[in-house]
Structure formats: C-alpha cells, structure tokens
Amino acid sequence: MSIIQEIRCSTCGAPIKFSPGEIVATCNYCGFTQVIETGQAFVFEHSVILNEYKPEQVDELVHNWMKGGFLKPGDMARASRILDKNLMYLPFWLIPIAATTSYKGVFERLTPPVVKEGKIEKKYNWLVLARKASDFPTREYEIPLEGKIPYDFKRIEGNAKVLNSEVEQDEALKTAQQQIEESHRFLIQQDVDKIMEMKTEFETGKGVYLHAPAWSIDYEYRHERYHIWLDGATGTVIKGDIPAAKFGLI
Ligand SMILES: [Zn+2]
C-alpha cells in the first residue's frame, strides 16, 4: 500500500495528493504544475494530448479490435466481457535528441572475415515514460504529437486519472541515451557480426513534459483475465493481450 501525502497548490490553495517517489505534481483544480519538493512552478513546457473517446465508444473500439486479425480466437468478440476500463493521462518526457554512433566491427560471414567501419546518424523525439513501475509499452506507442496542446486542466475528464511524474528530466535524458544506444547496437549488429568499437555522441534539445491519454482495459475471455492498452487520442490498441487460440488436438 502506498502512503498518499498532500501539499497545497501554491496557486489556488487546493490540496494536491501525491505518492512517495513523485516529483512533479499537477493540481486537479487549476492545472498548475509544480515541483513537489520546492512548491516552485515547473519551468519546462507542459503539454497534453486529449482523449477523444467516451467510455461507450471505447467498448466499441475494443469490440472491433477483437473481431479483426486472424490470430485471435473466432469467438473472441462474442465471448469476451469488459471488466474494467480506466482513462489515464500518463506523464512522459519527450526529448529531442540527435545521436551519432561510430563503430568498427568484424564481418564474419565472408572468408576471410573483414573489418568494417560505419556510422549511424539519427534524430529522434525520444519518448520516456515518467513512471518507474509501469507495464505501459512505451516503445510500441507512437505518440500522436499532432494533437499536442498546452496543458489545459479544464479539458481533462473528471473521471480521468492524471498521473504525476516520478522521473526528472535529467534522469529521463539518461534513459533516452541508453535506449538509443541499445537500438543503435541492434542496428550495427545487422552490419557486423562482432562489434570491436562503438561510440555514441548525443546532442540534446529542451525536453517537453507531456500528458497523453491511455485507456487501461481489463477483459475476460473464458474465465481468464486479459489486458489492453488503448490510445485515447487515436482509438487504436497500443498493446492487447490475445488469448491463445485453441485449435484442438492434432
Ligand atoms: Zn491549484
């Protein structure tokens, strides 16, 4: 069980609840975003992408998703029942970052093996989830940035849960660099079989703090519970558990 603590919003005086580990909190009453420790206004750009779907529409989106795709059991849409669905605004850091990786490696698929050198140069708007323990599939999520507007608490649904940040920008930046390096390592391994040297240089822009809508949905199919993450801005399933289809005994 987590202990909920409370501070006063330094703009409107309303109580702001937060849990241990949360660093940046947004007031539900006036939308003011502040650093919990100091009560100071948050100095970065704070944006939001709005949810576009009502709960009934979400049911329909899930139903349609269940009907499509050949890997799903044929009776999935008919035999499933939605148990629970919650709209959440998840906190992210969006970090503009240019990464250049120079590498040297051995290409062993030829005899004799050859040493190859190369360079990967890429620009990203890298997304880091600002929560520590979460099963949200950030790497599978294509954040719909075209809907990004300045944070406006008045347009956030009353039943939505706005999660606070547990990750500071500097930490998010380190995470982004590690993840980019890993992805470049993967790319290099397509080109050489053994990496001898690899060095990545980063150029980072100013991060944006962003809340984006996701529906966390639990459903039941033949007495088992499964989970779906659905993008509240586009209505697409980001990641959904699919029950193993039973093809019977062969
Ligand atoms: Zn307030």
Residues whose N, C-alpha, C, O or C-beta is under 5 A from the ligand:
A	BS01	ZN	C9 T11 C12 G13 A14 C27 Y29 C30 G31 F32
